[in-house]
Amino acid sequence: MEQFLTVAPDVHLWTEQRGSADAPPLLLIMGAGASGLGWPEPLVKALAAHHRVIRYDHRDTGRSTWSYEQQPYRITDLAADAIAVLDGLGVERAHVVGLSLGGMLAQLLIADHPDRVLSATLIGTAALSTAPYTRPDGTVLPAEELPGISPEVLELWSQPVEDHGLESELARRVTHWRTLSGGQLPFDAAYFRNLERRIIEHAGRYTTSPAHGLADHSGMLRTEALATTGVPVQVILAPAEPVFPPPHAQHLTQAVRGARLTEIPGMGHALPPQVLPALTEAILTHAAAEPVQRA
């Protein structure tokens, strides 16, 4: 079921619900500049067999309002949008799965609205924490010294996005996914081309918005709240991750109280068919686990 929700004056978000209305809610939060259709259909379908799955388009993506030029907003406003989606759909508490920027927004929900989060699975993201990382050998690395984005991704992101028509834009997006995939698994260009064609058809446009890169990223650190949370958290370790490479996932597991680490072999910063069965199992297993009561 599709529905538009008003989350701010003149700002409407496209949402979709799948699965039984009586099943435990599960909210999917996509990354920067990404439509909710970026969550692959096989993953959504598998999760919806057990959950009331909710996905949505952020502002300036998909069918939601493209508003940044007229109404600039902060990244923290996107976290407020996630709560507004739950409110608008009458969901008191939900399991949350966040990818990339979506994983950061999920951390903001864990920190600021723990009463709304049943559990969280964080994928391809970095800790909103200044806590240091302790290596397996016991040495300590300051958070600011963790490895940065790979040169290949930075080079790709530095190139201007120019309008040369639909087919050229599809080719650009496929190249983007190839780079983000990390190179450990065979790359299926046709799969990602079809995914992006569906996203473009859904949005009704093939242009993109730089809004999430331009939005104010300040005020996102939640070091203390993450270190003391009672929300059950799972962190996905993607060994081929080029945006937040290891040991970012391990650091995130240390920064969030009680978090556990689950490795998906070969995974990078993308959701190709090869990783979906293991990722689905990880999400479902974590959401089904009995919550650990923490003081």
C-alpha positions in Angstrom: 0.0 0.0 0.0 1.3 3.4 -1.0 0.6 6.6 0.9 1.9 10.2 1.1 2.5 11.7 4.5 3.0 15.4 5.3 6.0 15.7 7.6 6.6 19.5 7.4 4.8 22.4 5.8 4.6 21.7 2.1 6.8 18.6 2.5 5.2 15.2 1.6 6.9 11.8 1.7 6.0 8.8 -0.4 5.7 5.7 1.7 5.0 2.0 1.0 3.8 -0.7 3.3 4.2 -4.4 2.6 3.2 -7.5 4.6 0.5 -8.1 7.2 -0.7 -5.0 9.1 -0.6 -7.1 12.3 3.1 -8.2 11.9 5.9 -6.4 13.8 6.7 -3.2 12.0 10.1 -2.9 10.3 11.3 0.5 8.9 13.8 0.6 6.1 15.9 3.8 5.9 17.9 4.4 2.7 21.1 6.3 2.2 21.9 9.8 0.9 20.2 10.8 -2.3 18.6 7.4 -2.5 14.9 6.5 -3.1 13.2 3.9 -0.9 13.1 1.7 -4.0 16.9 1.3 -3.5 15.9 -1.5 -1.2 15.9 -4.5 -3.6 12.5 -6.2 -4.2 13.7 -9.7 -3.1 14.8 -8.3 0.2 11.6 -6.4 0.8 9.5 -9.4 -0.2 11.4 -11.8 2.1 11.2 -9.4 5.1 7.5 -8.8 4.4 6.8 -12.5 5.0 7.5 -11.8 8.6 7.0 -8.1 9.1 5.0 -5.0 8.2 7.7 -3.5 6.1 7.8 0.2 5.6 10.0 2.0 3.2 9.9 5.6 2.0 11.5 8.3 -0.1 13.6 10.9 1.7 13.0 14.5 0.8 14.6 15.3 -2.6 14.4 11.7 -3.7 11.8 9.6 -5.6 8.2 10.8 -5.4 8.7 12.8 -2.2 8.8 16.6 -2.2 12.0 18.0 -3.7 12.2 21.0 -1.5 15.8 21.8 -0.5 16.3 24.8 -2.8 13.2 26.5 -1.3 13.4 25.0 2.2 16.9 24.0 3.2 17.0 21.5 6.0 19.5 19.7 8.3 20.4 16.0 8.2 18.8 15.7 11.6 15.6 16.8 10.0 15.7 13.6 8.0 15.8 11.6 11.2 12.7 13.6 12.4 11.1 12.6 9.1 11.6 8.9 10.0 9.7 9.5 13.3 7.0 11.4 11.3 6.6 8.4 9.0 6.0 6.1 12.0 3.6 8.6 13.5 1.7 9.1 10.2 1.3 5.3 9.9 0.3 4.8 13.5 3.4 2.8 14.4 4.4 3.1 18.1 7.6 1.1 17.8 9.5 -0.5 14.9 12.5 -2.5 14.1 14.8 -0.2 12.1 17.3 -1.1 9.3 19.5 1.7 8.0 22.0 1.8 5.1 24.8 4.4 4.8 23.3 7.8 5.8 20.2 5.7 6.7 22.4 4.0 9.3 23.3 7.3 10.8 19.7 8.3 10.9 19.0 5.0 12.6 21.6 5.9 15.2 19.9 9.3 15.8 16.6 7.4 16.4 18.4 5.0 18.8 19.9 8.0 20.7 17.0 10.4 20.7 13.9 8.1 20.4 14.9 4.8 22.0 11.2 4.3 23.0 10.3 4.0 19.3 13.0 1.5 18.3 12.5 -2.3 18.9 15.9 -3.1 17.4 18.3 -1.7 14.8 20.4 -3.1 12.1 23.1 -0.7 10.8 24.7 -1.3 7.4 27.6 0.5 5.6 27.8 3.4 8.1 30.0 5.1 10.6 29.6 5.7 14.3 28.1 9.0 15.4 30.6 8.8 18.3 34.0 10.2 19.2 34.8 7.0 21.2 38.2 5.6 20.2 38.6 2.2 18.5 40.5 -0.5 20.3 42.2 -2.9 17.8 42.4 -6.6 18.5 46.0 -6.2 19.7 44.8 -3.8 22.3 46.2 -0.6 20.8 43.8 2.4 20.6 43.0 4.4 17.5 41.2 7.8 17.8 38.0 7.8 16.0 39.2 10.6 13.7 42.0 8.4 12.5 39.8 5.6 11.1 40.3 5.0 7.4 38.5 7.3 5.0 36.5 6.8 1.8 38.5 4.9 -0.9 40.2 7.0 -3.6 38.2 5.3 -6.3 34.9 6.4 -4.7 36.2 9.9 -4.0 37.3 10.3 -7.6 33.8 9.2 -8.8 32.1 11.6 -6.4 34.3 14.5 -7.5 33.0 14.3 -11.1 30.1 16.6 -12.0 26.8 15.0 -12.7 25.8 16.2 -16.2 22.6 15.7 -18.1 23.3 13.7 -21.2 20.0 11.9 -21.3 18.4 8.8 -19.7 20.7 6.1 -21.1 23.8 8.1 -20.1 22.5 8.6 -16.6 21.8 4.8 -16.3 25.3 4.1 -17.4 26.7 6.6 -14.8 24.7 4.9 -12.0 25.8 1.4 -13.0 29.4 2.6 -12.9 28.7 4.1 -9.5 27.4 0.8 -8.2 30.3 -1.1 -9.6 32.7 1.1 -7.6 30.6 0.9 -4.5 30.4 -2.9 -4.7 34.0 -3.2 -3.7 35.2 -5.8 -6.2 35.0 -9.0 -4.1 31.9 -10.4 -5.8 31.1 -10.7 -9.5 29.3 -7.5 -10.6 26.0 -7.9 -12.4 25.6 -4.7 -14.4 22.2 -5.7 -15.8 20.8 -6.1 -12.3 21.8 -2.6 -11.2 20.7 -1.1 -14.5 17.3 -2.6 -14.0 17.2 -1.4 -10.4 18.0 2.1 -11.4 15.5 2.1 -14.3 12.7 1.1 -11.8 13.9 3.9 -9.5 13.8 6.4 -12.3 10.3 5.3 -13.5 9.1 5.5 -9.9 10.5 9.1 -9.5 9.3 10.2 -12.9 12.7 11.8 -13.5 16.3 10.8 -14.0 17.9 13.9 -12.6 19.4 13.8 -9.1 19.5 16.3 -6.2 22.7 17.3 -4.3 20.5 18.2 -1.3 21.7 15.6 1.2 25.3 16.6 0.5 24.6 20.3 0.9 22.4 19.9 4.0 23.9 20.9 7.4 25.5 17.8 8.9 26.3 19.4 12.3 24.9 18.3 15.6 24.9 14.6 14.8 27.3 13.2 17.4 25.6 11.0 20.0 28.6 9.5 21.8 27.1 9.2 25.3 23.6 8.1 24.2 25.0 5.3 22.0 27.3 4.2 24.7 24.4 3.8 27.2 21.6 2.7 24.9 19.4 -0.3 25.8 18.2 -0.8 22.1 19.4 -4.1 20.7 21.8 -3.2 17.8 23.3 -5.3 15.1 26.1 -4.0 12.9 26.7 -5.5 9.5 30.4 -6.0 8.6 31.0 -5.7 4.9 34.6 -6.7 4.2 34.6 -5.0 0.7 33.1 -1.8 2.0 34.8 1.2 0.2 32.9 4.1 1.9 33.3 3.2 5.5 35.9 0.4 5.3 36.8 -1.9 8.1 37.3 -1.3 10.9 34.4 1.2 10.9 31.9 -1.6 11.5 34.0 -2.9 14.4 34.3 0.6 15.8 30.6 1.1 15.6 30.1 -2.2 17.5 32.3 -0.9 20.3 30.7 2.6 20.3 27.2 1.2 20.7 26.4 -0.5 24.0 25.8 -4.2 23.6 26.0 -4.1 19.7 26.8 -7.3 17.9 28.7 -7.8 14.7 27.5 -9.9 11.7 29.7 -10.4 8.7 28.3 -10.7 5.2 31.1 -12.2 3.1 32.0 -10.2 0.0 29.7 -7.4 0.7 30.6 -3.8 -0.1 28.5 -0.6 -0.1 25.8 -2.1 -2.3 23.0 -4.7 -2.1 23.7 -7.2 -5.0 21.7 -10.4 -5.3 24.6 -12.5 -3.8 24.4 -10.8 -0.4 20.6 -10.7 0.0 19.9 -14.2 1.5 22.5 -13.7 4.2 21.4 -10.1 4.8 17.8 -11.1 5.0 18.6 -13.9 7.5 20.7 -11.5 9.6 17.9 -8.9 9.8 15.2 -11.4 10.6 17.3 -13.2 13.2 18.1 -10.0 15.0 14.6 -8.7 14.9 13.3 -12.0 16.3 15.7 -12.2 19.1 14.5 -11.7 22.6 15.4 -8.1 23.7 18.2 -7.9 26.2 17.1 -5.8 29.2 19.8 -3.3 30.1 19.7 -0.9 33.0 
